């Protein structure tokens, strides 16, 4: 359990924390895509779990868009 002083309070603060998390996931997907290309995938994953870097990037960007919309709603923008 997080210490009281580090807990997120209020919906805007939670939305901001989620935004930072999603931005990090997009950055990871972009980094792998730049290094290995859009069609590459993680060969260590079982075939049923594999997705191309393009699929991964699209999924993460979609998640980021939803998170931005949530922040805008919570902040009343």
mmCIF file of the N, C-alpha and C atoms, coordinates in Angstrom:
data_MODEL
# 
_entry.id   MODEL 
# 
loop_
_atom_site.group_PDB 
_atom_site.id 
_atom_site.type_symbol 
_atom_site.label_atom_id 
_atom_site.label_alt_id 
_atom_site.label_comp_id 
_atom_site.label_asym_id 
_atom_site.label_entity_id 
_atom_site.label_seq_id 
_atom_site.pdbx_PDB_ins_code 
_atom_site.Cartn_x 
_atom_site.Cartn_y 
_atom_site.Cartn_z 
_atom_site.occupancy 
_atom_site.B_iso_or_equiv 
_atom_site.pdbx_formal_charge 
_atom_site.auth_seq_id 
_atom_site.auth_comp_id 
_atom_site.auth_asym_id 
_atom_site.auth_atom_id 
_atom_site.pdbx_PDB_model_num 
ATOM 1   N N  . UNK A 1 1  ? 0.842   -1.184  0.000   1.00 0.00 ? 1  UNK A N  1 
ATOM 2   C CA . UNK A 1 1  ? 0.000   0.000   0.000   1.00 0.00 ? 1  UNK A CA 1 
ATOM 3   C C  . UNK A 1 1  ? 0.888   1.248   0.000   1.00 0.00 ? 1  UNK A C  1 
ATOM 4   N N  . UNK A 1 2  ? 0.525   2.222   -0.793  1.00 0.00 ? 2  UNK A N  1 
ATOM 5   C CA . UNK A 1 2  ? 1.315   3.445   -0.901  1.00 0.00 ? 2  UNK A CA 1 
ATOM 6   C C  . UNK A 1 2  ? 1.214   4.262   0.379   1.00 0.00 ? 2  UNK A C  1 
ATOM 7   N N  . UNK A 1 3  ? 2.328   4.885   0.733   1.00 0.00 ? 3  UNK A N  1 
ATOM 8   C CA . UNK A 1 3  ? 2.344   5.781   1.880   1.00 0.00 ? 3  UNK A CA 1 
ATOM 9   C C  . UNK A 1 3  ? 1.406   6.945   1.589   1.00 0.00 ? 3  UNK A C  1 
ATOM 10  N N  . UNK A 1 4  ? 0.751   7.460   2.627   1.00 0.00 ? 4  UNK A N  1 
ATOM 11  C CA . UNK A 1 4  ? -0.271  8.498   2.470   1.00 0.00 ? 4  UNK A CA 1 
ATOM 12  C C  . UNK A 1 4  ? 0.221   9.694   1.650   1.00 0.00 ? 4  UNK A C  1 
ATOM 13  N N  . UNK A 1 5  ? 1.444   10.151  1.878   1.00 0.00 ? 5  UNK A N  1 
ATOM 14  C CA . UNK A 1 5  ? 1.909   11.342  1.171   1.00 0.00 ? 5  UNK A CA 1 
ATOM 15  C C  . UNK A 1 5  ? 2.144   11.084  -0.320  1.00 0.00 ? 5  UNK A C  1 
ATOM 16  N N  . UNK A 1 6  ? 2.219   9.819   -0.733  1.00 0.00 ? 6  UNK A N  1 
ATOM 17  C CA . UNK A 1 6  ? 2.447   9.505   -2.141  1.00 0.00 ? 6  UNK A CA 1 
ATOM 18  C C  . UNK A 1 6  ? 1.192   9.035   -2.858  1.00 0.00 ? 6  UNK A C  1 
ATOM 19  N N  . UNK A 1 7  ? 0.102   8.905   -2.159  1.00 0.00 ? 7  UNK A N  1 
ATOM 20  C CA . UNK A 1 7  ? -1.149  8.490   -2.799  1.00 0.00 ? 7  UNK A CA 1 
ATOM 21  C C  . UNK A 1 7  ? -1.683  9.595   -3.684  1.00 0.00 ? 7  UNK A C  1 
ATOM 22  N N  . UNK A 1 8  ? -2.349  9.194   -4.730  1.00 0.00 ? 8  UNK A N  1 
ATOM 23  C CA . UNK A 1 8  ? -2.980  10.156  -5.638  1.00 0.00 ? 8  UNK A CA 1 
ATOM 24  C C  . UNK A 1 8  ? -4.361  10.504  -5.100  1.00 0.00 ? 8  UNK A C  1 
ATOM 25  N N  . UNK A 1 9  ? -4.641  11.782  -4.967  1.00 0.00 ? 9  UNK A N  1 
ATOM 26  C CA . UNK A 1 9  ? -5.942  12.224  -4.483  1.00 0.00 ? 9  UNK A CA 1 
ATOM 27  C C  . UNK A 1 9  ? -6.661  12.981  -5.585  1.00 0.00 ? 9  UNK A C  1 
ATOM 28  N N  . UNK A 1 10 ? -7.937  12.766  -5.702  1.00 0.00 ? 10 UNK A N  1 
ATOM 29  C CA . UNK A 1 10 ? -8.731  13.484  -6.681  1.00 0.00 ? 10 UNK A CA 1 
ATOM 30  C C  . UNK A 1 10 ? -8.620  12.895  -8.071  1.00 0.00 ? 10 UNK A C  1 
ATOM 31  N N  . UNK A 1 11 ? -9.656  13.127  -8.835  1.00 0.00 ? 11 UNK A N  1 
ATOM 32  C CA . UNK A 1 11 ? -9.726  12.517  -10.156 1.00 0.00 ? 11 UNK A CA 1 
ATOM 33  C C  . UNK A 1 11 ? -8.747  13.132  -11.159 1.00 0.00 ? 11 UNK A C  1 
ATOM 34  N N  . UNK A 1 12 ? -8.457  14.425  -11.053 1.00 0.00 ? 12 UNK A N  1 
ATOM 35  C CA . UNK A 1 12 ? -7.502  15.038  -11.982 1.00 0.00 ? 12 UNK A CA 1 
ATOM 36  C C  . UNK A 1 12 ? -6.108  14.475  -11.735 1.00 0.00 ? 12 UNK A C  1 
ATOM 37  N N  . UNK A 1 13 ? -5.731  14.331  -10.477 1.00 0.00 ? 13 UNK A N  1 
ATOM 38  C CA . UNK A 1 13 ? -4.417  13.786  -10.148 1.00 0.00 ? 13 UNK A CA 1 
ATOM 39  C C  . UNK A 1 13 ? -4.291  12.346  -10.640 1.00 0.00 ? 13 UNK A C  1 
ATOM 40  N N  . UNK A 1 14 ? -5.332  11.558  -10.478 1.00 0.00 ? 14 UNK A N  1 
ATOM 41  C CA . UNK A 1 14 ? -5.318  10.182  -10.975 1.00 0.00 ? 14 UNK A CA 1 
ATOM 42  C C  . UNK A 1 14 ? -5.217  10.156  -12.496 1.00 0.00 ? 14 UNK A C  1 
ATOM 43  N N  . UNK A 1 15 ? -5.941  11.055  -13.151 1.00 0.00 ? 15 UNK A N  1 
ATOM 44  C CA . UNK A 1 15 ? -5.897  11.122  -14.614 1.00 0.00 ? 15 UNK A CA 1 
ATOM 45  C C  . UNK A 1 15 ? -4.502  11.522  -15.091 1.00 0.00 ? 15 UNK A C  1 
ATOM 46  N N  . UNK A 1 16 ? -3.845  12.426  -14.376 1.00 0.00 ? 16 UNK A N  1 
ATOM 47  C CA . UNK A 1 16 ? -2.485  12.821  -14.733 1.00 0.00 ? 16 UNK A CA 1 
ATOM 48  C C  . UNK A 1 16 ? -1.510  11.658  -14.557 1.00 0.00 ? 16 UNK A C  1 
ATOM 49  N N  . UNK A 1 17 ? -1.654  10.909  -13.474 1.00 0.00 ? 17 UNK A N  1 
ATOM 50  C CA . UNK A 1 17 ? -0.791  9.755   -13.252 1.00 0.00 ? 17 UNK A CA 1 
ATOM 51  C C  . UNK A 1 17 ? -0.980  8.717   -14.354 1.00 0.00 ? 17 UNK A C  1 
ATOM 52  N N  . UNK A 1 18 ? -2.223  8.505   -14.746 1.00 0.00 ? 18 UNK A N  1 
ATOM 53  C CA . UNK A 1 18 ? -2.518  7.560   -15.826 1.00 0.00 ? 18 UNK A CA 1 
ATOM 54  C C  . UNK A 1 18 ? -1.926  8.059   -17.138 1.00 0.00 ? 18 UNK A C  1 
ATOM 55  N N  . UNK A 1 19 ? -2.002  9.372   -17.362 1.00 0.00 ? 19 UNK A N  1 
ATOM 56  C CA . UNK A 1 19 ? -1.447  9.960   -18.581 1.00 0.00 ? 19 UNK A CA 1 
ATOM 57  C C  . UNK A 1 19 ? 0.057   9.705   -18.670 1.00 0.00 ? 19 UNK A C  1 
ATOM 58  N N  . UNK A 1 20 ? 0.773   9.916   -17.572 1.00 0.00 ? 20 UNK A N  1 
ATOM 59  C CA . UNK A 1 20 ? 2.217   9.682   -17.569 1.00 0.00 ? 20 UNK A CA 1 
ATOM 60  C C  . UNK A 1 20 ? 2.521   8.219   -17.883 1.00 0.00 ? 20 UNK A C  1 
ATOM 61  N N  . UNK A 1 21 ? 1.763   7.310   -17.286 1.00 0.00 ? 21 UNK A N  1 
ATOM 62  C CA . UNK A 1 21 ? 1.959   5.876   -17.531 1.00 0.00 ? 21 UNK A CA 1 
ATOM 63  C C  . UNK A 1 21 ? 1.752   5.543   -19.004 1.00 0.00 ? 21 UNK A C  1 
ATOM 64  N N  . UNK A 1 22 ? 0.669   6.040   -19.582 1.00 0.00 ? 22 UNK A N  1 
ATOM 65  C CA . UNK A 1 22 ? 0.374   5.754   -20.991 1.00 0.00 ? 22 UNK A CA 1 
ATOM 66  C C  . UNK A 1 22 ? 1.410   6.372   -21.920 1.00 0.00 ? 22 UNK A C  1 
ATOM 67  N N  . UNK A 1 23 ? 1.887   7.564   -21.584 1.00 0.00 ? 23 UNK A N  1 
ATOM 68  C CA . UNK A 1 23 ? 2.915   8.195   -22.411 1.00 0.00 ? 23 UNK A CA 1 
ATOM 69  C C  . UNK A 1 23 ? 4.184   7.353   -22.405 1.00 0.00 ? 23 UNK A C  1 
ATOM 70  N N  . UNK A 1 24 ? 4.526   6.778   -21.269 1.00 0.00 ? 24 UNK A N  1 
ATOM 71  C CA . UNK A 1 24 ? 5.685   5.901   -21.197 1.00 0.00 ? 24 UNK A CA 1 
ATOM 72  C C  . UNK A 1 24 ? 5.530   4.672   -22.064 1.00 0.00 ? 24 UNK A C  1 
ATOM 73  N N  . UNK A 1 25 ? 4.311   4.126   -22.096 1.00 0.00 ? 25 UNK A N  1 
ATOM 74  C CA . UNK A 1 25 ? 4.055   2.947   -22.927 1.00 0.00 ? 25 UNK A CA 1 
ATOM 75  C C  . UNK A 1 25 ? 4.153   3.285   -24.411 1.00 0.00 ? 25 UNK A C  1 
ATOM 76  N N  . UNK A 1 26 ? 3.680   4.466   -24.792 1.00 0.00 ? 26 UNK A N  1 
ATOM 77  C CA . UNK A 1 26 ? 3.817   4.901   -26.190 1.00 0.00 ? 26 UNK A CA 1 
ATOM 78  C C  . UNK A 1 26 ? 5.289   5.085   -26.527 1.00 0.00 ? 26 UNK A C  1 
ATOM 79  N N  . UNK A 1 27 ? 6.041   5.690   -25.619 1.00 0.00 ? 27 UNK A N  1 
ATOM 80  C CA . UNK A 1 27 ? 7.471   5.887   -25.865 1.00 0.00 ? 27 UNK A CA 1 
ATOM 81  C C  . UNK A 1 27 ? 8.193   4.557   -26.046 1.00 0.00 ? 27 UNK A C  1 
ATOM 82  N N  . UNK A 1 28 ? 7.844   3.556   -25.246 1.00 0.00 ? 28 UNK A N  1 
ATOM 83  C CA . UNK A 1 28 ? 8.467   2.236   -25.387 1.00 0.00 ? 28 UNK A CA 1 
ATOM 84  C C  . UNK A 1 28 ? 8.149   1.629   -26.750 1.00 0.00 ? 28 UNK A C  1 
ATOM 85  N N  . UNK A 1 29 ? 6.896   1.741   -27.171 1.00 0.00 ? 29 UNK A N  1 
ATOM 86  C CA . UNK A 1 29 ? 6.492   1.191   -28.466 1.00 0.00 ? 29 UNK A CA 1 
ATOM 87  C C  . UNK A 1 29 ? 7.185   1.933   -29.613 1.00 0.00 ? 29 UNK A C  1 
ATOM 88  N N  . UNK A 1 30 ? 7.303   3.242   -29.509 1.00 0.00 ? 30 UNK A N  1 
ATOM 89  C CA . UNK A 1 30 ? 7.994   4.013   -30.545 1.00 0.00 ? 30 UNK A CA 1 
ATOM 90  C C  . UNK A 1 30 ? 9.464   3.621   -30.599 1.00 0.00 ? 30 UNK A C  1 
ATOM 91  N N  . UNK A 1 31 ? 10.090  3.488   -29.443 1.00 0.00 ? 31 UNK A N  1 
ATOM 92  C CA . UNK A 1 31 ? 11.509  3.116   -29.409 1.00 0.00 ? 31 UNK A CA 1 
ATOM 93  C C  . UNK A 1 31 ? 11.773  1.779   -30.072 1.00 0.00 ? 31 UNK A C  1 
ATOM 94  N N  . UNK A 1 32 ? 10.961  0.776   -29.748 1.00 0.00 ? 32 UNK A N  1 
ATOM 95  C CA . UNK A 1 32 ? 11.140  -0.549  -30.366 1.00 0.00 ? 32 UNK A CA 1 
ATOM 96  C C  . UNK A 1 32 ? 10.867  -0.487  -31.859 1.00 0.00 ? 32 UNK A C  1 
ATOM 97  N N  . UNK A 1 33 ? 9.877   0.290   -32.242 1.00 0.00 ? 33 UNK A N  1 
ATOM 98  C CA . UNK A 1 33 ? 9.540   0.412   -33.654 1.00 0.00 ? 33 UNK A CA 1 
ATOM 99  C C  . UNK A 1 33 ? 10.682  1.071   -34.423 1.00 0.00 ? 33 UNK A C  1 
ATOM 100 N N  . UNK A 1 34 ? 11.270  2.093   -33.842 1.00 0.00 ? 34 UNK A N  1 
ATOM 101 C CA . UNK A 1 34 ? 12.393  2.751   -34.512 1.00 0.00 ? 34 UNK A CA 1 
ATOM 102 C C  . UNK A 1 34 ? 13.599  1.823   -34.617 1.00 0.00 ? 34 UNK A C  1 
ATOM 103 N N  . UNK A 1 35 ? 13.822  1.021   -33.610 1.00 0.00 ? 35 UNK A N  1 
ATOM 104 C CA . UNK A 1 35 ? 14.983  0.116   -33.634 1.00 0.00 ? 35 UNK A CA 1 
ATOM 105 C C  . UNK A 1 35 ? 14.798  -1.054  -34.583 1.00 0.00 ? 35 UNK A C  1 
ATOM 106 N N  . UNK A 1 36 ? 13.587  -1.629  -34.592 1.00 0.00 ? 36 UNK A N  1 
ATOM 107 C CA . UNK A 1 36 ? 13.393  -2.893  -35.299 1.00 0.00 ? 36 UNK A CA 1 
ATOM 108 C C  . UNK A 1 36 ? 12.416  -2.847  -36.464 1.00 0.00 ? 36 UNK A C  1 
ATOM 109 N N  . UNK A 1 37 ? 11.666  -1.766  -36.620 1.00 0.00 ? 37 UNK A N  1 
ATOM 110 C CA . UNK A 1 37 ? 10.738  -1.635  -37.737 1.00 0.00 ? 37 UNK A CA 1 
ATOM 111 C C  . UNK A 1 37 ? 9.308   -1.967  -37.376 1.00 0.00 ? 37 UNK A C  1 
ATOM 112 N N  . UNK A 1 38 ? 8.397   -1.515  -38.211 1.00 0.00 ? 38 UNK A N  1 
ATOM 113 C CA . UNK A 1 38 ? 6.959   -1.691  -37.970 1.00 0.00 ? 38 UNK A CA 1 
ATOM 114 C C  . UNK A 1 38 ? 6.518   -3.150  -38.003 1.00 0.00 ? 38 UNK A C  1 
ATOM 115 N N  . UNK A 1 39 ? 7.110   -3.942  -38.859 1.00 0.00 ? 39 UNK A N  1 
ATOM 116 C CA . UNK A 1 39 ? 6.652   -5.326  -39.040 1.00 0.00 ? 39 UNK A CA 1 
ATOM 117 C C  . UNK A 1 39 ? 7.302   -6.312  -38.072 1.00 0.00 ? 39 UNK A C  1 
ATOM 118 N N  . UNK A 1 40 ? 8.290   -5.851  -37.315 1.00 0.00 ? 40 UNK A N  1 
ATOM 119 C CA . UNK A 1 40 ? 8.975   -6.734  -36.376 1.00 0.00 ? 40 UNK A CA 1 
ATOM 120 C C  . UNK A 1 40 ? 8.049   -7.063  -35.201 1.00 0.00 ? 40 UNK A C  1 
ATOM 121 N N  . UNK A 1 41 ? 8.368   -8.147  -34.506 1.00 0.00 ? 41 UNK A N  1 
ATOM 122 C CA . UNK A 1 41 ? 7.621   -8.556  -33.318 1.00 0.00 ? 41 UNK A CA 1 
ATOM 123 C C  . UNK A 1 41 ? 8.582   -9.241  -32.364 1.00 0.00 ? 41 UNK A C  1 
ATOM 124 N N  . UNK A 1 42 ? 8.138   -9.458  -31.141 1.00 0.00 ? 42 UNK A N  1 
ATOM 125 C CA . UNK A 1 42 ? 8.973   -10.109 -30.137 1.00 0.00 ? 42 UNK A CA 1 
ATOM 126 C C  . UNK A 1 42 ? 8.948   -11.615 -30.375 1.00 0.00 ? 42 UNK A C  1 
ATOM 127 N N  . UNK A 1 43 ? 10.049  -12.199 -30.836 1.00 0.00 ? 43 UNK A N  1 
ATOM 128 C CA . UNK A 1 43 ? 10.064  -13.636 -31.146 1.00 0.00 ? 43 UNK A CA 1 
ATOM 129 C C  . UNK A 1 43 ? 10.025  -14.521 -29.898 1.00 0.00 ? 43 UNK A C  1 
ATOM 130 N N  . UNK A 1 44 ? 10.231  -13.932 -28.722 1.00 0.00 ? 44 UNK A N  1 
ATOM 131 C CA . UNK A 1 44 ? 10.208  -14.710 -27.484 1.00 0.00 ? 44 UNK A CA 1 
ATOM 132 C C  . UNK A 1 44 ? 8.792   -14.974 -26.973 1.00 0.00 ? 44 UNK A C  1 
ATOM 133 N N  . UNK A 1 45 ? 7.827   -14.245 -27.511 1.00 0.00 ? 45 UNK A N  1 
ATOM 134 C CA . UNK A 1 45 ? 6.429   -14.456 -27.113 1.00 0.00 ? 45 UNK A CA 1 
ATOM 135 C C  . UNK A 1 45 ? 5.846   -15.652 -27.856 1.00 0.00 ? 45 UNK A C  1 
ATOM 136 N N  . UNK A 1 46 ? 4.917   -16.368 -27.208 1.00 0.00 ? 46 UNK A N  1 
ATOM 137 C CA . UNK A 1 46 ? 4.224   -17.444 -27.921 1.00 0.00 ? 46 UNK A CA 1 
ATOM 138 C C  . UNK A 1 46 ? 3.473   -16.864 -29.122 1.00 0.00 ? 46 UNK A C  1 
ATOM 139 N N  . UNK A 1 47 ? 3.337   -17.639 -30.195 1.00 0.00 ? 47 UNK A N  1 
ATOM 140 C CA . UNK A 1 47 ? 2.687   -17.112 -31.408 1.00 0.00 ? 47 UNK A CA 1 
ATOM 141 C C  . UNK A 1 47 ? 1.319   -16.470 -31.167 1.00 0.00 ? 47 UNK A C  1 
ATOM 142 N N  . UNK A 1 48 ? 0.535   -17.016 -30.263 1.00 0.00 ? 48 UNK A N  1 
ATOM 143 C CA . UNK A 1 48 ? -0.805  -16.455 -30.029 1.00 0.00 ? 48 UNK A CA 1 
ATOM 144 C C  . UNK A 1 48 ? -0.769  -15.102 -29.315 1.00 0.00 ? 48 UNK A C  1 
ATOM 145 N N  . UNK A 1 49 ? 0.379   -14.720 -28.761 1.00 0.00 ? 49 UNK A N  1 
ATOM 146 C CA . UNK A 1 49 ? 0.503   -13.437 -28.065 1.00 0.00 ? 49 UNK A CA 1 
ATOM 147 C C  . UNK A 1 49 ? 1.270   -12.395 -28.887 1.00 0.00 ? 49 UNK A C  1 
ATOM 148 N N  . UNK A 1 50 ? 1.780   -12.792 -30.024 1.00 0.00 ? 50 UNK A N  1 
ATOM 149 C CA . UNK A 1 50 ? 2.598   -11.887 -30.825 1.00 0.00 ? 50 UNK A CA 1 
ATOM 150 C C  . UNK A 1 50 ? 1.743   -10.833 -31.521 1.00 0.00 ? 50 UNK A C  1 
ATOM 151 N N  . UNK A 1 51 ? 2.322   -9.648  -31.614 1.00 0.00 ? 51 UNK A N  1 
ATOM 152 C CA . UNK A 1 51 ? 1.755   -8.579  -32.432 1.00 0.00 ? 51 UNK A CA 1 
ATOM 153 C C  . UNK A 1 51 ? 2.929   -7.818  -33.023 1.00 0.00 ? 51 UNK A C  1 
ATOM 154 N N  . UNK A 1 52 ? 2.720   -7.253  -34.189 1.00 0.00 ? 52 UNK A N  1 
ATOM 155 C CA . UNK A 1 52 ? 3.789   -6.469  -34.799 1.00 0.00 ? 52 UNK A CA 1 
ATOM 156 C C  . UNK A 1 52 ? 3.983   -5.188  -33.995 1.00 0.00 ? 52 UNK A C  1 
ATOM 157 N N  . UNK A 1 53 ? 5.119   -4.558  -34.197 1.00 0.00 ? 53 UNK A N  1 
ATOM 158 C CA . UNK A 1 53 ? 5.352   -3.271  -33.541 1.00 0.00 ? 53 UNK A CA 1 
ATOM 159 C C  . UNK A 1 53 ? 4.298   -2.254  -33.961 1.00 0.00 ? 53 UNK A C  1 
ATOM 160 N N  . UNK A 1 54 ? 3.847   -2.332  -35.200 1.00 0.00 ? 54 UNK A N  1 
ATOM 161 C CA . UNK A 1 54 ? 2.800   -1.412  -35.650 1.00 0.00 ? 54 UNK A CA 1 
ATOM 162 C C  . UNK A 1 54 ? 1.514   -1.640  -34.863 1.00 0.00 ? 54 UNK A C  1 
ATOM 163 N N  . UNK A 1 55 ? 1.128   -2.890  -34.674 1.00 0.00 ? 55 UNK A N  1 
ATOM 164 C CA . UNK A 1 55 ? -0.078  -3.192  -33.898 1.00 0.00 ? 55 UNK A CA 1 
ATOM 165 C C  . UNK A 1 55 ? 0.063   -2.709  -32.456 1.00 0.00 ? 55 UNK A C  1 
ATOM 166 N N  . UNK A 1 56 ? 1.221   -2.958  -31.881 1.00 0.00 ? 56 UNK A N  1 
ATOM 167 C CA . UNK A 1 56 ? 1.487   -2.538  -30.511 1.00 0.00 ? 56 UNK A CA 1 
ATOM 168 C C  . UNK A 1 56 ? 1.420   -1.021  -30.392 1.00 0.00 ? 56 UNK A C  1 
ATOM 169 N N  . UNK A 1 57 ? 2.072   -0.317  -31.331 1.00 0.00 ? 57 UNK A N  1 
ATOM 170 C CA . UNK A 1 57 ? 2.076   1.139   -31.314 1.00 0.00 ? 57 UNK A CA 1 
ATOM 171 C C  . UNK A 1 57 ? 0.666   1.699   -31.468 1.00 0.00 ? 57 UNK A C  1 
ATOM 172 N N  . UNK A 1 58 ? -0.099  1.142   -32.397 1.00 0.00 ? 58 UNK A N  1 
ATOM 173 C CA . UNK A 1 58 ? -1.484  1.603   -32.585 1.00 0.00 ? 58 UNK A CA 1 
ATOM 174 C C  . UNK A 1 58 ? -2.308  1.416   -31.309 1.00 0.00 ? 58 UNK A C  1 
ATOM 175 N N  . UNK A 1 59 ? -2.126  0.261   -30.657 1.00 0.00 ? 59 UNK A N  1 
ATOM 176 C CA . UNK A 1 59 ? -2.866  -0.027  -29.424 1.00 0.00 ? 59 UNK A CA 1 
ATOM 177 C C  . UNK A 1 59 ? -2.494  0.974   -28.329 1.00 0.00 ? 59 UNK A C  1 
ATOM 178 N N  . UNK A 1 60 ? -1.217  1.254   -28.200 1.00 0.00 ? 60 UNK A N  1 
ATOM 179 C CA . UNK A 1 60 ? -0.771  2.186   -27.167 1.00 0.00 ? 60 UNK A CA 1 
ATOM 180 C C  . UNK A 1 60 ? -1.215  3.615   -27.467 1.00 0.00 ? 60 UNK A C  1 
ATOM 181 N N  . UNK A 1 61 ? -1.187  4.022   -28.733 1.00 0.00 ? 61 UNK A N  1 
ATOM 182 C CA . UNK A 1 61 ? -1.658  5.358   -29.099 1.00 0.00 ? 61 UNK A CA 1 
ATOM 183 C C  . UNK A 1 61 ? -3.158  5.477   -28.830 1.00 0.00 ? 61 UNK A C  1 
ATOM 184 N N  . UNK A 1 62 ? -3.917  4.438   -29.132 1.00 0.00 ? 62 UNK A N  1 
ATOM 185 C CA . UNK A 1 62 ? -5.351  4.454   -28.826 1.00 0.00 ? 62 UNK A CA 1 
ATOM 186 C C  . UNK A 1 62 ? -5.582  4.598   -27.324 1.00 0.00 ? 62 UNK A C  1 
ATOM 187 N N  . UNK A 1 63 ? -4.806  3.859   -26.524 1.00 0.00 ? 63 UNK A N  1 
ATOM 188 C CA . UNK A 1 63 ? -4.922  3.986   -25.064 1.00 0.00 ? 63 UNK A CA 1 
ATOM 189 C C  . UNK A 1 63 ? -4.594  5.399   -24.610 1.00 0.00 ? 63 UNK A C  1 
ATOM 190 N N  . UNK A 1 64 ? -3.565  6.005   -25.215 1.00 0.00 ? 64 UNK A N  1 
ATOM 191 C CA . UNK A 1 64 ? -3.184  7.373   -24.871 1.00 0.00 ? 64 UNK A CA 1 
ATOM 192 C C  . UNK A 1 64 ? -4.300  8.353   -25.209 1.00 0.00 ? 64 UNK A C  1 
ATOM 193 N N  . UNK A 1 65 ? -4.920  8.179   -26.368 1.00 0.00 ? 65 UNK A N  1 
ATOM 194 C CA . UNK A 1 65 ? -6.034  9.063   -26.757 1.00 0.00 ? 65 UNK A CA 1 
ATOM 195 C C  . UNK A 1 65 ? -7.173  8.983   -25.747 1.00 0.00 ? 65 UNK A C  1 
ATOM 196 N N  . UNK A 1 66 ? -7.504  7.776   -25.306 1.00 0.00 ? 66 UNK A N  1 
ATOM 197 C CA . UNK A 1 66 ? -8.566  7.607   -24.309 1.00 0.00 ? 66 UNK A CA 1 
ATOM 198 C C  . UNK A 1 66 ? -8.187  8.271   -22.988 1.00 0.00 ? 66 UNK A C  1 
ATOM 199 N N  . UNK A 1 67 ? -6.933  8.148   -22.625 1.00 0.00 ? 67 UNK A N  1 
ATOM 200 C CA . UNK A 1 67 ? -6.463  8.740   -21.380 1.00 0.00 ? 67 UNK A CA 1 
ATOM 201 C C  . UNK A 1 67 ? -6.491  10.260  -21.446 1.00 0.00 ? 67 UNK A C  1 
ATOM 202 N N  . UNK A 1 68 ? -6.133  10.820  -22.588 1.00 0.00 ? 68 UNK A N  1 
ATOM 203 C CA . UNK A 1 68 ? -6.202  12.275  -22.775 1.00 0.00 ? 68 UNK A CA 1 
ATOM 204 C C  . UNK A 1 68 ? -7.643  12.744  -22.665 1.00 0.00 ? 68 UNK A C  1 
ATOM 205 N N  . UNK A 1 69 ? -8.555  12.013  -23.287 1.00 0.00 ? 69 UNK A N  1 
ATOM 206 C CA . UNK A 1 69 ? -9.977  12.364  -23.217 1.00 0.00 ? 69 UNK A CA 1 
ATOM 207 C C  . UNK A 1 69 ? -10.479 12.320  -21.766 1.00 0.00 ? 69 UNK A C  1 
ATOM 208 N N  . UNK A 1 70 ? -10.033 11.318  -21.013 1.00 0.00 ? 70 UNK A N  1 
ATOM 209 C CA . UNK A 1 70 ? -10.425 11.203  -19.607 1.00 0.00 ? 70 UNK A CA 1 
ATOM 210 C C  . UNK A 1 70 ? -9.900  12.394  -18.809 1.00 0.00 ? 70 UNK A C  1 
ATOM 211 N N  . UNK A 1 71 ? -8.659  12.773  -19.025 1.00 0.00 ? 71 UNK A N  1 
ATOM 212 C CA . UNK A 1 71 ? -8.081  13.924  -18.344 1.00 0.00 ? 71 UNK A CA 1 
ATOM 213 C C  . UNK A 1 71 ? -8.867  15.189  -18.682 1.00 0.00 ? 71 UNK A C  1 
ATOM 214 N N  . UNK A 1 72 ? -9.164  15.382  -19.958 1.00 0.00 ? 72 UNK A N  1 
ATOM 215 C CA . UNK A 1 72 ? -9.925  16.573  -20.362 1.00 0.00 ? 72 UNK A CA 1 
ATOM 216 C C  . UNK A 1 72 ? -11.281 16.619  -19.682 1.00 0.00 ? 72 UNK A C  1 
ATOM 217 N N  . UNK A 1 73 ? -11.916 15.468  -19.597 1.00 0.00 ? 73 UNK A N  1 
ATOM 218 C CA . UNK A 1 73 ? -13.216 15.398  -18.940 1.00 0.00 ? 73 UNK A CA 1 
ATOM 219 C C  . UNK A 1 73 ? -13.096 15.698  -17.444 1.00 0.00 ? 73 UNK A C  1 
ATOM 220 N N  . UNK A 1 74 ? -12.129 15.082  -16.794 1.00 0.00 ? 74 UNK A N  1 
ATOM 221 C CA . UNK A 1 74 ? -11.953 15.275  -15.351 1.00 0.00 ? 74 UNK A CA 1 
ATOM 222 C C  . UNK A 1 74 ? -11.576 16.717  -15.018 1.00 0.00 ? 74 UNK A C  1 
ATOM 223 N N  . UNK A 1 75 ? -10.775 17.339  -15.893 1.00 0.00 ? 75 UNK A N  1 
ATOM 224 C CA . UNK A 1 75 ? -10.316 18.710  -15.637 1.00 0.00 ? 75 UNK A CA 1 
ATOM 225 C C  . UNK A 1 75 ? -11.320 19.752  -16.127 1.00 0.00 ? 75 UNK A C  1 
ATOM 226 N N  . UNK A 1 76 ? -12.343 19.314  -16.856 1.00 0.00 ? 76 UNK A N  1 
ATOM 227 C CA . UNK A 1 76 ? -13.333 20.244  -17.371 1.00 0.00 ? 76 UNK A CA 1 
ATOM 228 C C  . UNK A 1 76 ? -12.834 21.104  -18.520 1.00 0.00 ? 76 UNK A C  1 
ATOM 229 N N  . UNK A 1 77 ? -11.926 20.517  -19.309 1.00 0.00 ? 77 UNK A N  1 
ATOM 230 C CA . UNK A 1 77 ? -11.361 21.245  -20.444 1.00 0.00 ? 77 UNK A CA 1 
ATOM 231 C C  . UNK A 1 77 ? -12.247 21.095  -21.632 1.00 0.00 ? 77 UNK A C  1 
# 
